[in-house]
Protein backbone atom coordinates (compact mmCIF):
# COMPACT_ATOMS: atom_id res chain seq x y z
CA UNK A 1 0.00 0.00 0.00
CA UNK A 2 1.36 3.42 -0.92
CA UNK A 3 -1.55 5.83 -0.48
CA UNK A 4 -2.96 7.93 2.38
CA UNK A 5 -1.45 7.47 5.82
CA UNK A 6 -3.52 6.81 8.94
CA UNK A 7 -2.76 6.20 12.62
CA UNK A 8 -3.77 2.66 13.67
CA UNK A 9 -4.25 1.55 17.27
CA UNK A 10 -5.07 -2.09 18.06
CA UNK A 11 -6.69 -3.07 21.35
CA UNK A 12 -4.17 -4.75 23.69
CA UNK A 13 -5.76 -8.19 23.27
CA UNK A 14 -5.39 -7.93 19.47
CA UNK A 15 -1.74 -6.92 19.38
CA UNK A 16 -0.51 -10.52 19.50
CA UNK A 17 -1.66 -10.85 15.88
CA UNK A 18 0.51 -7.96 14.68
CA UNK A 19 4.29 -7.82 14.21
CA UNK A 20 6.10 -6.34 17.25
CA UNK A 21 6.70 -3.09 15.38
CA UNK A 22 2.94 -2.53 15.03
CA UNK A 23 1.84 -3.17 18.63
CA UNK A 24 2.11 0.37 19.96
CA UNK A 25 -0.58 3.06 20.05
CA UNK A 26 -1.14 5.17 16.94
CA UNK A 27 1.12 3.23 14.56
CA UNK A 28 1.60 5.07 11.24
CA UNK A 29 -0.03 2.90 8.56
CA UNK A 30 -0.09 3.50 4.82
CA UNK A 31 -3.24 2.56 2.90
CA UNK A 32 -4.03 2.49 -0.83
CA UNK A 33 -6.90 4.96 -0.59
CA UNK A 34 -9.46 2.44 -1.90
CA UNK A 35 -9.41 -0.60 0.39
CA UNK A 36 -11.90 -0.96 3.23
CA UNK A 37 -10.93 -0.64 6.85
CA UNK A 38 -11.60 -4.36 7.20
CA UNK A 39 -8.89 -5.03 4.61
CA UNK A 40 -6.50 -2.67 6.40
CA UNK A 41 -7.05 -4.43 9.73
CA UNK A 42 -6.52 -7.86 8.17
CA UNK A 43 -3.35 -6.57 6.51
CA UNK A 44 -2.13 -5.70 10.00
CA UNK A 45 -2.55 -9.38 10.89
CA UNK A 46 -5.86 -9.33 12.79
CA UNK A 47 -8.65 -11.72 11.70
CA UNK A 48 -11.96 -9.88 11.45
CA UNK A 49 -13.53 -12.60 13.60
CA UNK A 50 -11.70 -10.97 16.53
CA UNK A 51 -12.73 -7.40 15.78
CA UNK A 52 -15.53 -5.56 17.56
CA UNK A 53 -16.01 -1.81 17.27
CA UNK A 54 -14.03 0.31 14.83
CA UNK A 55 -13.62 3.99 15.64
CA UNK A 56 -12.37 6.62 13.19
CA UNK A 57 -11.58 9.91 14.89
CA UNK A 58 -13.84 8.78 17.73
CA UNK A 59 -16.83 7.82 15.54
CA UNK A 60 -17.92 4.22 15.01
CA UNK A 61 -17.74 2.98 11.41
CA UNK A 62 -18.40 -0.36 9.62
CA UNK A 63 -15.64 -2.59 8.29
CA UNK A 64 -16.55 -1.40 4.78
CA UNK A 65 -15.47 2.17 5.59
CA UNK A 66 -12.56 3.47 3.48
CA UNK A 67 -10.13 5.39 5.72
CA UNK A 68 -8.82 8.77 4.64
CA UNK A 69 -5.44 10.45 5.07
CA UNK A 70 -4.63 11.58 8.59
CA UNK A 71 -7.46 9.73 10.32
CA UNK A 72 -6.99 8.03 13.68
CA UNK A 73 -8.34 4.46 13.66
CA UNK A 74 -8.97 2.44 16.82
CA UNK A 75 -9.67 -1.29 16.60
CA UNK A 76 -11.38 -2.98 19.55
CA UNK A 77 -11.86 -6.66 20.32
CA UNK A 78 -15.25 -8.38 20.38
CA UNK A 79 -17.52 -7.67 23.31
CA UNK A 80 -18.17 -10.58 25.64
CA UNK A 81 -20.42 -12.46 25.74
CA UNK A 82 -20.45 -12.30 21.96
CA UNK A 83 -23.86 -12.62 20.32
CA UNK A 84 -24.10 -14.71 17.14
CA UNK A 85 -27.26 -13.96 15.20
CA UNK A 86 -28.98 -15.92 12.48
CA UNK A 87 -28.92 -19.41 13.98
CA UNK A 88 -28.78 -21.29 17.31
CA UNK A 89 -25.30 -21.23 18.83
CA UNK A 90 -23.40 -24.27 17.57
CA UNK A 91 -19.71 -24.90 17.00
CA UNK A 92 -17.39 -26.55 14.49
CA UNK A 93 -13.83 -27.20 15.62
CA UNK A 94 -10.62 -27.41 13.63
CA UNK A 95 -8.78 -30.74 13.64
CA UNK A 96 -6.24 -29.69 16.30
CA UNK A 97 -8.92 -28.98 18.91
CA UNK A 98 -10.09 -32.51 19.69
CA UNK A 99 -9.78 -32.20 23.47
CA UNK A 100 -11.75 -28.95 23.45
CA UNK A 101 -14.44 -30.62 21.31
CA UNK A 102 -14.84 -33.46 23.80
CA UNK A 103 -15.06 -31.06 26.74
CA UNK A 104 -17.68 -28.88 25.07
CA UNK A 105 -19.72 -32.01 24.31
CA UNK A 106 -19.30 -33.14 27.91
CA UNK A 107 -20.99 -29.88 28.89
CA UNK A 108 -23.84 -30.47 26.45
CA UNK A 109 -22.72 -27.90 23.87
CA UNK A 110 -23.49 -28.80 20.24
CA UNK A 111 -19.98 -29.29 18.83
CA UNK A 112 -19.09 -30.77 15.44
CA UNK A 113 -15.56 -32.09 14.94
CA UNK A 114 -13.73 -34.18 12.34
CA UNK A 115 -11.00 -36.52 13.58
CA UNK A 116 -9.21 -36.17 10.24
CA UNK A 117 -8.06 -32.99 8.54
CA UNK A 118 -10.66 -32.35 5.84
CA UNK A 119 -8.97 -29.12 4.71
CA UNK A 120 -9.77 -25.45 5.11
CA UNK A 121 -12.23 -25.16 2.19
CA UNK A 122 -14.33 -28.06 3.50
CA UNK A 123 -14.35 -26.69 7.05
CA UNK A 124 -15.40 -23.25 5.86
CA UNK A 125 -18.11 -24.75 3.65
CA UNK A 126 -19.47 -26.83 6.54
CA UNK A 127 -19.47 -23.79 8.82
CA UNK A 128 -21.63 -21.97 6.29
CA UNK A 129 -23.90 -24.89 5.43
CA UNK A 130 -24.63 -25.83 9.06
CA UNK A 131 -24.40 -22.26 10.42
CA UNK A 132 -21.76 -23.18 12.97
CA UNK A 133 -19.15 -20.95 14.61
CA UNK A 134 -15.75 -22.24 13.49
CA UNK A 135 -13.16 -22.35 16.27
CA UNK A 136 -9.54 -22.50 15.15
CA UNK A 137 -5.98 -21.43 15.89
CA UNK A 138 -5.39 -20.97 12.14
CA UNK A 139 -5.65 -17.27 11.25
CA UNK A 140 -5.76 -18.01 7.54
CA UNK A 141 -8.75 -20.29 7.96
CA UNK A 142 -10.59 -17.62 9.91
CA UNK A 143 -10.12 -15.17 7.03
CA UNK A 144 -12.13 -17.28 4.60
CA UNK A 145 -15.11 -15.25 3.43
CA UNK A 146 -17.57 -18.16 3.25
CA UNK A 147 -17.53 -18.79 7.03
CA UNK A 148 -20.83 -18.41 8.85
CA UNK A 149 -18.87 -17.11 11.88
CA UNK A 150 -15.54 -17.84 13.49
CA UNK A 151 -13.35 -17.29 16.51
CA UNK A 152 -9.67 -17.63 17.24
CA UNK A 153 -8.71 -19.97 20.09
CA UNK A 154 -6.01 -18.06 21.93
CA UNK A 155 -4.42 -20.79 24.05
CA UNK A 156 -3.02 -24.23 23.34
CA UNK A 157 -3.99 -25.40 26.85
CA UNK A 158 -7.36 -27.26 26.90
CA UNK A 159 -8.39 -25.83 30.29
CA UNK A 160 -7.75 -22.27 29.11
CA UNK A 161 -9.37 -22.97 25.74
CA UNK A 162 -12.57 -24.12 27.43
CA UNK A 163 -12.72 -21.09 29.72
CA UNK A 164 -12.08 -18.79 26.76
CA UNK A 165 -14.89 -20.25 24.64
CA UNK A 166 -17.39 -20.38 27.51
CA UNK A 167 -16.56 -16.83 28.54
CA UNK A 168 -16.72 -15.48 24.99
CA UNK A 169 -19.98 -17.10 23.85
CA UNK A 170 -21.78 -18.06 27.09
CA UNK A 171 -23.44 -21.15 25.59
CA UNK A 172 -26.21 -22.87 27.54
CA UNK A 173 -24.75 -25.81 29.45
CA UNK A 174 -26.46 -29.19 29.75
CA UNK A 175 -23.78 -31.52 31.16
CA UNK A 176 -23.86 -35.26 30.52
CA UNK A 177 -26.39 -35.01 27.68
CA UNK A 178 -24.11 -35.41 24.62
CA UNK A 179 -21.89 -38.17 23.35
CA UNK A 180 -18.26 -37.04 23.58
CA UNK A 181 -17.41 -39.29 20.63
CA UNK A 182 -19.97 -38.20 18.03
CA UNK A 183 -21.98 -35.27 19.50
CA UNK A 184 -25.20 -37.31 19.55
CA UNK A 185 -27.78 -37.13 22.34
CA UNK A 186 -27.56 -39.44 25.36
CA UNK A 187 -30.45 -41.35 26.91
CA UNK A 188 -30.66 -43.50 30.01
CA UNK A 189 -30.10 -47.17 29.25
CA UNK A 190 -31.11 -50.30 31.12
CA UNK A 191 -28.23 -52.64 31.92
CA UNK A 192 -29.96 -55.52 30.18
CA UNK A 193 -30.34 -53.54 26.97
CA UNK A 194 -26.62 -52.71 26.74
CA UNK A 195 -25.19 -55.82 28.38
CA UNK A 196 -23.81 -57.21 25.14
CA UNK A 197 -21.62 -54.11 24.83
CA UNK A 198 -20.07 -54.38 28.31
CA UNK A 199 -17.17 -56.31 29.77
CA UNK A 200 -18.20 -58.72 32.53
CA UNK A 201 -16.40 -56.66 35.17
CA UNK A 202 -18.26 -53.52 34.11
CA UNK A 203 -21.59 -55.36 34.31
CA UNK A 204 -20.83 -56.46 37.85
CA UNK A 205 -19.55 -53.07 39.07
CA UNK A 206 -22.02 -50.58 37.61
CA UNK A 207 -25.78 -50.25 37.41
CA UNK A 208 -26.36 -46.83 35.81
CA UNK A 209 -25.73 -46.42 32.10
CA UNK A 210 -26.40 -43.99 29.26
CA UNK A 211 -26.30 -44.67 25.53
CA UNK A 212 -25.84 -42.43 22.52
CA UNK A 213 -28.89 -42.36 20.29
CA UNK A 214 -26.65 -41.84 17.24
CA UNK A 215 -23.59 -44.09 17.53
CA UNK A 216 -24.94 -46.30 20.38
CA UNK A 217 -21.82 -45.86 22.49
CA UNK A 218 -22.44 -46.77 26.15
CA UNK A 219 -21.38 -44.58 29.11
CA UNK A 220 -21.06 -45.26 32.83
CA UNK A 221 -19.29 -43.73 35.82
CA UNK A 222 -15.97 -45.41 35.33
CA UNK A 223 -12.41 -44.68 36.35
CA UNK A 224 -12.31 -41.28 34.64
CA UNK A 225 -15.58 -39.98 36.07
CA UNK A 226 -13.97 -37.99 38.90
CA UNK A 227 -11.82 -36.05 36.43
CA UNK A 228 -14.77 -35.38 34.16
CA UNK A 229 -16.90 -34.34 37.12
CA UNK A 230 -14.26 -31.78 38.06
CA UNK A 231 -14.32 -30.29 34.55
CA UNK A 232 -18.12 -30.08 34.63
CA UNK A 233 -18.33 -28.67 38.16
CA UNK A 234 -15.74 -25.97 37.52
CA UNK A 235 -17.44 -24.89 34.29
CA UNK A 236 -20.89 -24.80 35.87
CA UNK A 237 -19.63 -22.86 38.89
CA UNK A 238 -17.89 -20.22 36.78
CA UNK A 239 -20.21 -19.93 33.79
CA UNK A 240 -23.63 -21.16 34.94
CA UNK A 241 -25.86 -24.09 34.05
CA UNK A 242 -27.03 -27.04 36.10
CA UNK A 243 -24.88 -30.15 36.40
CA UNK A 244 -27.00 -33.28 36.21
CA UNK A 245 -26.00 -36.82 37.19
Secondary structure, 3 states (H helix, E strand, C coil): CCCCEEEEEECHHHHHHCCHHHCCCCEEEECCCCCCHHHHHHHCCCCHHHEEEEEECCEECCCCCCCCCCCEEEEEECCCCCCCCCCCCCEEECCCCHHHHHHHHHCCCCEEECCCCCCHHHHHHHHHHHCCEEEECCHHHHCCCCCCEEEECCCCCHHHHHHHHHHHHCCCCCCCCECCCCCCEEEEECHHHHHHHCCHHHHHHCCCEEEECCCCCEECCCCCHHHHHHHHHHHHHHHCCCCCC
